[in-house]
Amino acid sequence: MARGVEASVVMMVAVWWSVFTATQAAQQNWTLSGTNLTAGGAVPGGVYSDLMTAQYLHDGDFYYRFNDLNYRLVSMDNWTYTTQLDVDASLLNHTRVALVFEGLDTVAEVAIGSEVVGHSDNMFVRYVFNVKDQLQEGNANTLQVKFESPVTYAAHMYDAQAADYIVPPKCVPSAYQGECHANHIRKMQASFSWDWGPAFPNAGIWKDWRLVGWNSLLVTDIYFSATPSSSLPTTPDPSFRPGWNITIKVWCDAAQESGEVGGSLTISLGNLYSLKQTITATVENYEAVLVSNFKIEEDQVDLWWPNGYGNQPLYNLTALWSNSAETETSSKTVSVGFRTVELNQDYIDLDNITKGRHYRVIVNNVTLFMKGSNWIPAHILPESVTPEYTRALLNAAAQTHQNCIRVWGGGIYETDVFYQIADELGILIWEDMMFACSMYPVNEDFLTSVEAEVTTQVRRLQHHPSILLWAGNNENEAALRGNWYATAQNFDQYKADYITLYVDTIRPIAMEIDDTRPFVVSSPSNGIKSEEEGYIAAHPYDNLYGDVHYYNYISDAWQGEPFPITRFASEYGYQSWPSFKSMHEVTMEEDWSSTSPMSYHRQHHPVGQEELALQVGLHMELPPQDGTAASYQQYLYLTQVHQAMAVKAETEFYRRWMSSVTDEGEGYTSGALYWQLNDIWQGASWASIEYGGRWKMLHYYAKNFFAPVITSTYMDTDNVKVYVVSDEIGDVKNAKLTLKLHRYDQLGAVFSVDNTLTVAGRTASEAFSLNLESDLALSTHCQKDLIDLVDVCFLTSHLALSDGSYLAPDNFYLLGKPKDAPLPDATIQVTSILGPTSSGSSDWTFTVTVNSDAVALFVWLETDVSGVFSQNGFVMTESQMEVLFYADQETTTGELQASLTVMSLTDTLSRVYQNQQQEGLKDSAIHPNDIRNVFIL
């Protein structure tokens, strides 16, 4: 180890090789041209954004009403970006001069003057085109990037493939309102539409570009591997700071096609290490890899931990190349963290291996329960996503105790900023390769493109401590085995294609570049079991192996009976609509009904509106859809209540199974990632955060059900079971659990029972098993007319430390269905707002006092002020409670008061239905919970 050796060299980052710096490239003037149209172009960017800026798209925002259809013609045209390059003679004196495009979306021809210098066919590939022979000194160098319509290209590729055999699906379902054959073009699959988003098949230079000249090497990417020199403890210990054996690989673009290049490589790791070494690089196909190995002694660096388990220290790692004459340098700096990661798939019982295998994440030798969600693109046009918005979404995940996010395989490999923020927040990233819900071609051209894609992305992202694992695809093993796309008649062909693409092509490249983390072939999958069965398992959703995606829109989700006792739930969820505040931005009054053409247009999930009506109607009264803002707002609110309650029940179910197993081997659940974190537009989806960043009720509930310690109540026949689930490392002694019985028709509790217990760390354990009658005396406390006892009362749970402070968020459990309960009309008022004061969450924190004259379910606070509440969608069992509001920016009490509204479940009850408005027709009225209400106009 050498500390401080030639540290001054690190600061000498003279860029002798580049004529166009990043700033100069960004300032380059571009024009965009299509059929009979010319406009200014923005690079990085895309055609849709440029046409909107130039006011060629006249119908308003991309997401306004039916504009995804109105603007679809943009994707059917070919488009060209043009600029003039002013080339200095000194640039042309370099050995190699190249155009570097970090991302072209997607199928393009690149030309200088009349000469083509390169082609692209993959949105996710970094392209380097040699252009020295095509350039001349001065500004007479016309650079054109000519994009072919992605829709037309995909159709052509489908037809060409179909001449041999069809690679399905032929098209997306009609409810998607999308375009066909996304699986035949290597771009964001969701840009052709999905069941939660629109189709905007974009084109453009969507990432940075530059023109460079150099004589030796250009540093492009850095590989970082750190192995501890001593065993790590099985419990987090902030004082444990082991030594590390480090390997650095520096990938470089070379000025020559092959041969050797001499120079020096300086590796610097923060203030801990710096060493300059003479090196001779071997060049093959214009690439060189420089390697450096060294050690960091004990007590030099701290461990990087996922959110909730420790800190996330990051260290700057710099690789500086200098040629032998020291006339040319190139460098790159990345942030790295010190941690180990493993996806453990040991047998759960070596004495009986038929019970299956674990599927658990181990970080720094500590087994962790993964709590989180799935990520989709934050906008259908990637250029529209800002770093600030990305941070807001990831912060929202961290604030709700999430430690893992799955980047879903139908979107994009996310921006550098995304992974940098995940590193800072301690959010592990399950990174899908961008293949989803389709079969894919395996012709030579397609596989060559995929090889370049995987190489580009794994090299780019490998150094991030947040990357948990690579996954080859989303749901394609399950799709093939389940015959989703009528593949059964040619199963052997599609299975062979599957293995060719994911096992023989993607996996070896990813594992060769990155041997520091796991690679799984598909999600869901049975993991090792799937591999043993030839990569397409007989039952890919086997609860004894791997991960599971589970959706069920028919059963009663609030009760949790059908949920699978799986090893790892990597997808599950329920739909809701965004708030009226979000929908109002993109609709007009005639759209304000669950059955309006707009509602069906925004509901891309087939029969989604009917399923939502069924699910909401199981527990609550569907409001009449009379076209008023009030009834529409109530409908939107009820879908969010249902979603929050359903995902709450399912997540608690998975957490309860973290440390137990059935006799058959089901259990030891080690992760719950709900679908999905974010929205791509304002429409029906599974998201917990609306497009724009507003939290749905589900996201507030996630803050509770993902808390480090929770209580969870459920019914087992006539017995109430209360579990305490803890992710904490150590035990907590002398905790007090209180279970209270409440009536809907009076404030306060009518009965309670306590239990003093030790909360075991990293364990889910039963704390109460109480019979409804013999222990809780429902027949005594819950009598009301002829109403069922379970419809009169409900339960709350409270877990406190010995000093009375909270150990877990308060929780509630509804014994019956709210639609059958004697709910009083609650009058809820905000009686005071105090502040702002400064808190750890916001410099503008307000205390909001809420009063109610009756029990109120799902109390929902809403404001136009940007920020979040400390809790929302809560149950009021007392006459008063305080809620904090954390504003995102400077706000006054008056501004908050002016837009603050409150509603609860009773605000949606006792409405007049259209067929009841006429006197004498009451006998023919449709019950509020009848599914036919969804068809009332």
N, C-alpha and C positions, 0 to 999 in steps of 0.2 A: 504494500500500500504506500502511496505517495500523496501526502497532503500538502497543498500549496505549491507544488512544483510547476514552475512556469505558468502560474495563474494569469500573468499579464497577457499571455498569448490569447487567452480566451476573449479578452476584450478587443482584440484586433480583428474585427470582423469586417474587413474591407471587401466590398462587393465589386470586384474588378470585372466580373463576367457578365453583368446584366446591363442591357441598354434600356429596357423597359422595366422599371421597378414596379412594385404592386400599385403604388400611387399613380405612376404614369399610365399604367394600363387602365386603371379605373377612370382616368380622365380622358381616355381616347374617345373620340367622337365616332359613333356608329349610326348607320341608317338601317332601317328595316323595310323590306319591300316584299310585297306579295302580288297577287293578281290585281292589277289596276290600283295599287295602293302603295304609298311610301310614307314612312313616319320615322321619327327619331327612335333610336334603339338604345336600351340600357344593358350594359354588360358589367357584371353578371346580371341575368334577368331572364325574361321569357316573352314570347310573342303576346300572350294575353295581357300581361301587365303593360307592355309598350303600347298596345292598341288602346287600352283604357286611358293611359296617360295622354295619348294623342287625341282622345275624345272621338275615336272611331266607333266605340261601343256605346250606343246612345241610350240604352235602357237601364242605366244605373249600375249599382254594385254587382260584382260577379254573382253574389248569392241572393240578389233580390228576386223574389218570386220564381219565375220560370227561366231565369237568365242562363241557367246551365244548358237549356235547350236552345234559347234564343241565340246564344253565342257559339253554338256547336260548330258552325261553319268554319270558324277560325281553325279548328283542328283538321279540317278537310283540305286545306290549302297547303301549298309549299311556300316556304319563307326563306328569305336570304338576309343575312346581316353583313354589312359592308363597312369597311373603314380603310383609311389610307395610312400606311406605315412610313414614317420618316426615318430613314435608316442612315446612320452615321458610318463613315468609312471604317472607323475603328471596330465596329461590330463585325464587319465582314472579314476582318483580319483574323478572327478566331478560327480555331480548327473546326469547330462545329457551331452552327447557328440553328436554332430550333424554335418552333412554336410549341408552347406547352399549354394544353387545355386540361384543367382539373376536372371538368365535367361538361359534356355536350349532350343535350337532350333533344333527339337521340340519334336519328339516322341522318348523317350529314356528309357533305363533300366539302373539303377545305381547299381553296385555290388561292394562289397568288398570281394576279394577272390572269392569263388564259391557261395556266398550268396547274393541274390538280396536284396537291402535295400530300393529301391524306384523306381517309374516310373514317367515320365513326358509326357504330351500330349499337352502342351500349352506354346508357346514361351513367353507369357506375364505374367507368374506366377512365383512367388518366391517360391522355394521349400526348405523345411527343412526336412532332413531325419535323424532319430535317428540311430546312428551307434556304440554306446558304446559296445554292445555285440558282434559286428563283428570285433572290433579292438583288436590288441595285441601289447604289448610293442615291440618297435624296428621298423625295416624298412621292415618287411615282410608283409606289408599290401598293396595289389594290388588293386587300385581303377580303375574301368572301367566304362565308360559311353558309352553305346552301342546305337547308333542312327539308327533308321530304315529309309529307303528311304522315304522322305516326299511325293514323287510322288506316290510310291506304296501304302503307308498308306492311302493317300487321296482317291485313287481308291478303296481300300478295304472298306473304310468307306462309299463311295458313293454306292457301290454295296450292302452293308448291309442295308443301308437306302432304296435303291430302291426296295428291296424285299417287303417293305411295301408300300411306294410311293416315287416317285422321288422328291428330293429337288434340284431344278435347280439353275443356268444353268448347263447343262450337260458338257459344255466346253466353253472356251473363243472363240471368233471369230478367224478364221484361220489366219487373218491378224496379230494377236498378236504374232504368232510364239511361242505359249506358251504351258503350260501344263494344264490339266483338274482338276476340283474338288477342287480348293483352298478353297471353302466354307466348305469343310468337314475336314479341319485341322486348328487348331488355331495357325497359323503363319502368317507372313506378306503376305497378300493376293496378293500384287503386285509381290511377288517373283516368282509367277507362270506366270507372264507377265501382262502387261496392254497396253492400247493404246498409251502410251508414253514411254514404257520401256521394257527391256528384261526379259526373264525367267532365273533365277539362283536360283532354290530351294535349299537353303543352309542347312547345318547341323552343329552343334557345340555348344560348351559352350560359348555363345556369350556375357555373362556378368560375373561379378566377382563371385568368389566362395571362401569359406573358411571352415576350420574345426575348430570347437569351442567346448569348454567345459565350463560349468557354473553350478552354484548351485542355483541361484535365478532367476533373470530376465535379459534379454538383450533388450535394447532399440532398436526398429526397425524404427518407424515412429512417426512423431509429427503432430498432428492436431492443427491448429491455427484459432481462431475466435476472431474478434475484432469488437465490436459494439460501435459507438460513443455515448457518454453520452449526447450530445446535437445535435440539428438539424444542418445539414450542409447547407451552403449557396448555392444558385442555380448558382452562378458564382464562378470560382476559386479564392481563396484568400490565397496567400502564408502565410499571417500572422495568418490565422485561424488555431488554433491547439487545437482541442477539447480533452476532456478526453475520455478514452476508457474502456469499460468493456470487459475483456479478458477471454476466456476459452481455456485451453490447455488440450489436451488429448495425452497421451503417450502410444503408442502401444508397447507391449513387448512380446518377446518369453520367455516362462517360462520353468524352468528346470523340473517342475512337471506337470503332466497332469491335475490335479485339486486341489482344496483346497485353502489355504491362504498363503501369503508370506508377511512377515513384513520387513520394511526397511524405507528408507527416499527418498524423491524426492526433488531435488533442481531445481528450475526454475530460469533462468537468462535471462534477456532481455537487451542486450548491457550493458551499464553502468547505466541503468535506474532502474533496478529492479532485486532483487535476494532474494529468500526466500527458506529456507529449511523446509520441513514439514514431520513429521512422518506419515507414511501411511501403511495401510494393504491392500494388493492387493488380489483380488479374481481371481483365475485362473480357466479357463474353456478351455478344449481341448488345453492345452499347451499355452494359451494366457492370457494376463492380460492387462487391460487398466487403466492407472493412470490419474486422473483428478485434475486440479488445476484451480481455478478461482481467479482473482485479478483485480485491477483497476490501470489504468495509469491516473494520474491527467492531467489537462489542461497544455498546453505549454511545453509538454515533447517530443512529436514526431511530425514530419511533415507528411502530406498526401503524399501518392504515387499516381502519375498521369500517365496516358498513354502518349505516345510520342506526343509532341506538345502542351501539356496543363500544364506542370509543371515538377518538378523534380521527381526522383525515389529513394527517400531515403529508404535504407534497413537496418534492424536491426538484429543482431545475436541473435537467440533464442536457448538456450541450456537447454536440459533436462538431469539431472544427477541422476541416480538411485544408491543407495548404500544399501546393505543388512544390516540387523540389527547389525551384528557384525562389519560392516564397513571393511570387508575383501574382498569385491567384489563390483566393480563399473562398470557401463556401461553408456555411454552418447552419445548424438547426438546433433549436432548443425546445424540449418537451418537458412536461411535468410528469413525474413518476411517483409511485407509492410503493411501500414495502409491505407485502402481504403474500400469503399463500392461498390457493383456492383448489378445492377438490369437489367433484360430484361423486359421492360415494354410492356404489351400487352393490355392496356386500349383501350376502344372504341375511335375512333377518333372523333365521334360526338354522344354524349349521346342522342341527340334528334332524331337521325336517325342511329340506330345501324346497319342497312344494309350496311352502308359505310365501315364497317370492323373495324379492330383493328390495333393499332400501333405494331411495332416490333423494338423497339429502345433501345439502350444501354444507361444506366444511371450510371455514375461512380462518386462517391462522390457527388451525388445529382445534377450532371450536365449532361444534355443530349448531347451526342456526336455522330458525324457522324463517322462510322467505315470506315476507308480507309485502304485497304490492299490487301492480296492475299492468295492463298492456297499453302500449303506446302506438298510436297511429300518426300519420303526418298531421302536423298542426294546421296546415292549409293545403288545399289542393294544388296551389302554385307555390313551390318551395321558396321562390324568391320573395314571397310575401311574409315569411316568418322571420321575425327579428330576434336577435340575441336576448333582448329584454323579455319578450314573450316566452321564449324557451325557458329562461330562468324562472319566470313566474310560474309556469306549469310544473317544473321540476321542484321548485320550492314548495308548491302546494302538495306535492307527493311527500316530500320530506316532513312537512308540517303534520301530516297525518300518519307518521311513524312508518312510512313505507321504506323498505330497504332493498327492493328489487323491482325493476321495470323490464318488461319484455318488449323489445323493439320488434314489432310484428313484421312478418316476411312479405307483406304486400305493399309496403311503403317504400322508404328509402333508407339506405345507410345514412344515419343522421349526420348533421354538421359537426365539425370539430368542436364548436361551442357547446353543443349538447353533451358530448362526452366529458369535456372539461368541467362543466357544471356538475355532472354526475360524480366525477372524481371529488369535487369539493364537498358535495353533500353526502357522500357515502352511499350512493344508490348504485347497487350492483345492476349491471345491464346484461340481461339474457338477449343475445344478439342473433336474431334470425338472419340467414341469408335471404335475399329478396326473391323468394319463390313461394307462391301461395295458392292453394285451392285449385290446382290445375295439374294436368300432365304437361310435360315440356318436350320440345324436340331434342334430339341428340345427334343431329347431323354435324359434320366436321366444323362448319362455320360457326354454328351455335356454341359448340363446346369450346372452340378457340376463344370466342368472345367471353364465355363464362370463366375460362381460366384467367384471362386478363382482369376480369371483374374481381374475382376472389383475391388475386394477387394484389391489386390496387387497394382493396378495402382492408384486408388483414394486415398488410404492411402499415397502412395509415393509422389503424386503431390499436394495434397490438400493445403499445406501451401504456395504455390507460389501465390503471388499477381497477376501475369500475367494471370493466368487461369481465363478466362471470364465465360465459361459455359461448361457443358458436353452435348454432343449430342449422342444419342443412335446409330445412323448409318448414312451412306451416301447413299441416294437415294433409300432406300429399300421400303419406303412408296410409292414413285412415281413409282417404278418398279412394285410393286404389283398392284396398281390401273391401271397402264398403260399397264399391260399384257406384259411386256418386255420379260418374259421368259415362255410364254405360260401357265400361271397359272390360266387363267380365268375359265377353266373347273373344277378346284378344288379350286376355290377362297376361300371358307369358311375355308377349311383346312389350306391354307397358311396364311390367315388372323389370324386364331387362333394361329398358330405357331408364327406369328409376335408379337402378343400381349403377348404370353407366354415368348418370349425371351426378348423383349425390355421393355415392360410395367410391367410384373409380376416378372421378374428376374433382369435385369440390373438396371432399374430405382430405385426400392426400396433400393438396396444395395448402389448405388451411393448417394442417398439422405440421407440415414441413416448415412453413413460415413461423408458426406459433406453437411451440411445444410446451407452453406454460399454463395452458388452461384446457378444459374438456371440449370435445366436439361430439355433439349428438346429431344423428342423421335426420331426425324429424321431430316435430311436436304436434300432436301427441304421439307418443311412441312407448313401447315397452322397454326401451333402452337396450341393455345387453341381451335381453330375451328376444327382442325383435331381430337383432343381429344374428343370434343363434338360429332363428327361424328363416334365415335368408333375407333379412331386412324388411320383409313384409309379414308382420306377425298375423297369426290366424285370428287373434282378437286384440287389436291395437289399443283397446280401451280397458285392458285387464287391470283391475284395481291392485293387483299384487306386484305390478312393475311400472316403472317409468312415470309419465305424467298423463293427465287426462284433461280433455276439454268437455265440459258438460253444460248442456242447455236443455231446459224443459219448460215449456210455456203452457202446459195443460194441468199439471199437478199443482197442489197448494204449496207455493214456495215459502209462505210464511211459517209453515209447520216443519219443513225440512225433511219429511219422510223419504223422498226419492233420492236424496243426495248420495253420490257414491262415496264409499269409504276408501279413498284413493291415497296413493303415496304422495302425489304432488298435483294440485289443481292449478294448472297453468292458464286455464281460461274458464270462466263461468260468468254469467251475468243476466241481467234483465233490462229491457228497454224502458226509457221514459222520454218525454219531450222536454225541451228547454223551457225556461221561464217565459212568461209573456213579454217581459222586458227584452229578451233576446229575439223572440219571434216577431215582435212588433217592428223590429228594425228591417225585416225583409218581407213583410206581408202587408196586405191592406184589409179593410174591414170584412170584405166578402170572403176572406180566407179563414175567418175566426170560427172554425167549427172542426171537430174531429173528422167529419165526413166531407169536408170541402175538397174540391179538386187539388188545391194546394197541399192539404194534409196528406192526401194519398200520393201526391208527387214527392213530398219530402219523406214519406215512409217507404224506404227501399226494401225493407224486409218483407218478403211475400207473406200475405195475410197478417202482417204485423199489427194493423189497426184492430182487427178482430181478436187477435191474441191479447193485445193490451186491454181491450174491453173485457174479455173473459177474466184476465188476471185481476184487474182493478175491481171488477164486479164481484169477485169471490169474497171480498172483505169490506168494500165500501160502495156507496151509492154513486152510480154514474150520473153526472149532471146532464140536464137536457142540453142539446146542442141547438140553441135558438139563434145563433149568429151574433149574440152579444159578447162584448169583451169580458163581462163578468163570468158567463158560463164557460167560455173558452179558457179563461184563466183558471177556473176551478178544475177543469179537465186536465190542464197541464200540471197543476199542483198535485192532483190525485195520482197521476202517472209517476211523479217523483216520489210520492209517499210509498207507492207500491214498490218501486225499484229499490228505494233505501231499505225498506223492511225485508224484501226478498234477499238482497245481497247480504244484509246484516245476518239473517238466519243462516245463509249458506256459509259465510265466512266463519261465524262462530262454530258451526258444525265442524269445519275442517280444523279449526284450532283446538277443539275439544279432543280430536283424535290424534294429537301430536305425540302422545307418549303411551298410547295403549294400542292393543291389537286384538282382533277376534281370534277364536280358535282356528278359523280358516286362514288367518294370516292377513286379513284386511286391517289397515290402520297405519300407525307410525307416519301419519301425514306430515310432510315437512315443508309445505309451501302452499300459499293461496294468493294467486295473482288474478284479480277480477278483470273482466273485460268491460269497459276499457277506461283509461284515465281521461283522455281528452277527446274533443270533438273537432271535426274538420269543417263543419258548417252548422247552420241552425236547422236542425231536423231531428226526427226520431232516431235515437241511438242508445247505446249501452253506456255512454260516457258518464263519469261522475263530475266532470267539469265542462261547462258549456263553451262553445266557441266564443272566444273573447276573454275567457278566464273566470267567469262567474261560477261559484260553487253551487252545484245541485245539492239537494238534501242528502244524497248518497255520500257525497264527499265529506259532509259534516259527520255522518254516521261512521265513515271510515276512520275518522280521527279517534272515535271511541272503540270500534271493533278491532282496530290494529294497535291499540294502546299496549304498552309493555305487559300490563296486567289487566285482565278483564274478568268479569263475572258473566256467566252465560246460563240462561234458564231455558229448559224445554220440558215437554210433557212426555212421560213414558206411561201409557195407559192412564191410570188415575193418580199417578205419582208425579210430583214436581221434582225435577232434578236441577240442582244448581251446581255448576262447575266453576272452579277458579283456574284460570289459565295464566301462566306466567312465562314470559321470555327472559325474565331477569336471571342473572347467573347464580346468585345466591338465594338462600331461603330467607323468608321474612317471618319472624316469630310473633306471636301474640296479636295477629291481625284479627279484626272483628268483622264478621259478615252478618249483615242484617237483611232479612227478607221481609218485605212489608206487603200486606194485603190491602188493596184500596177498592172502594166502590166508585163507579162512574158518577153517581149522583151526589157525592159529597166530597169536600176537600179533606185532606189528611188521611191517615191510615186507620183501618178498623182493627187490624191485628198485625203483630210482628213476632218474629222469632230470630234469635241471635245464635251465633256460633263463633267461639274463639278458636283459631286454628293457626297452624304454621303453613304459609304459602311456599310450597316447594319450588325452587328455581327450575326453569326449563321443563316444566311439567304441567299437564292438565289433570286435575283431580276433582273427584266429586266431593262437594262440601255439604250438600243437603240432599236428602231424598225424603220428601214429605208427601204424605197422602192428602189428597184434597179434602177429605172429610175428617179422618181421624186426627190429622195434624193441623190442618188449616181451618177446619170447621166451616166449610163453605155454606152448609145449610143453615148455619147460625148467622153468619155475617153477610151473606149474599142473596137473601130472599128479596124478591120484588115481583109482586103480582104473579103472572104465569111465565115470567121470563126465565130461561135457563140460568142456573147459578153461574156458569162460566161466562155468561154474557153480562153479568152484573158487576163482576169484579175483575181486577187485573193485579199484577205483581210488579214491585220494584225491588232492586237489590242495591246494597251499598256496602262497599268494602273499605275499611279504614285501618290505619296504623294504630298502634297503642296510644298515641297522643291525639287521636281523633282526626288527623289529616287524611286526605284521600289517598288510597293506594291504587284504586282503579276508578274509572268513570262510573257514575251511576248508570244502571241499566234498567230496562223494563221488559215485561213479557205480557202479552195480551192472551188471556186464557180462551177467549172467544173471538168473534169477528166484530169489528166496530159497527158494521151495518146492523147487527142484531142487538147492540148495546143501547141502554137507555141514556144516551148522551144528552146532557142538558145544553141549552144554548149558552155558550160561554161568551161573556163580554170581556174582551182582552184589550188592555190599553197600555201604551207606553206612558208611564207617569213621570219619568224624569230621565234626563240625559246629562251626565256630568263629565267634564273634561274640556279639552284633552289633557292627558298626562302622558309621560313617557314610560314605556314598558319594554321588555325584551322583545316584544313582537312588533311594536310600532311606536314612533315618536308622537303619534296622534291616537291615543287610546281613550275610548269613551266608555263610561259605565252606563248601561241602559237598564232601567228598572221596568219590569213588566208585571202588571197586575191582572188577575183574573178572578171572576166571581164564581167560577166553577172549574171542575176538572176539564182540561183541554188537551186534546191529542194533536200531535204533529204541529206545534206552534211554529209558524214560519215568519221570520223577520226578513224584510227586503228593503233595499235602499239603492238609490242611484249613485251614491258615493262609492268609489272604488275601495274595496277592502273586504274583510271577512269578520264574522262574528266568532266568539269563543265557542259557541254552540248554537245549533239551530235545528228546527224540526223536532223539538223536544216535547216532552210530556209535562204538563203542569199539574202537580198534585197538591200544591200549596197556593196560597193567594198571591204570593209575590216571589219573584226571583230576579237575580241580576245577571246580565249578560254583558260581556265586553265586546266592543267593536274596535277592530284594528284597521284604521284608515291607511291607505297606501300613500297618501300625500296630505299636505297641510289642509285641514278641514276645520270648520267651526261647528259648534253645537247647533247653531241655527241651520247650517247647510245640511247637517245630518237629520235634524228634526223635520225639515221641509219635505223630504222624500221617504221617510221611514214609514213603512206599512207593516201590519201584522194580520195574520189570518190563522185559522185552525180548521180542523176537520168539520166542525159544526157549521162553518160558513158555507159548506157545500151541500148542506141538507135542506130538506123541505122546500124544494123548488117546484114551480108549476110547470107541468109538461104540456106540450102543445095539444095533445088530445084530451087534456083536462081543462083547457081554457074555456071551452064551451059548456055552459051549464047543462047538466043532464047526461054528460058523457063519462062521469067518474067510474061507472062500472066497467068501462072498456079501457081504462087506463093501463098502461104498461108499467109493471113494477120497475122502480128505479134501477134495480140490479139486473134486469133482463138484458141479455146481450143484444136484443133488437134495438136498444137505445142507440147503438153505434150507427144505425142506419137512418135515424131521425134527422132530417135536414134542418 
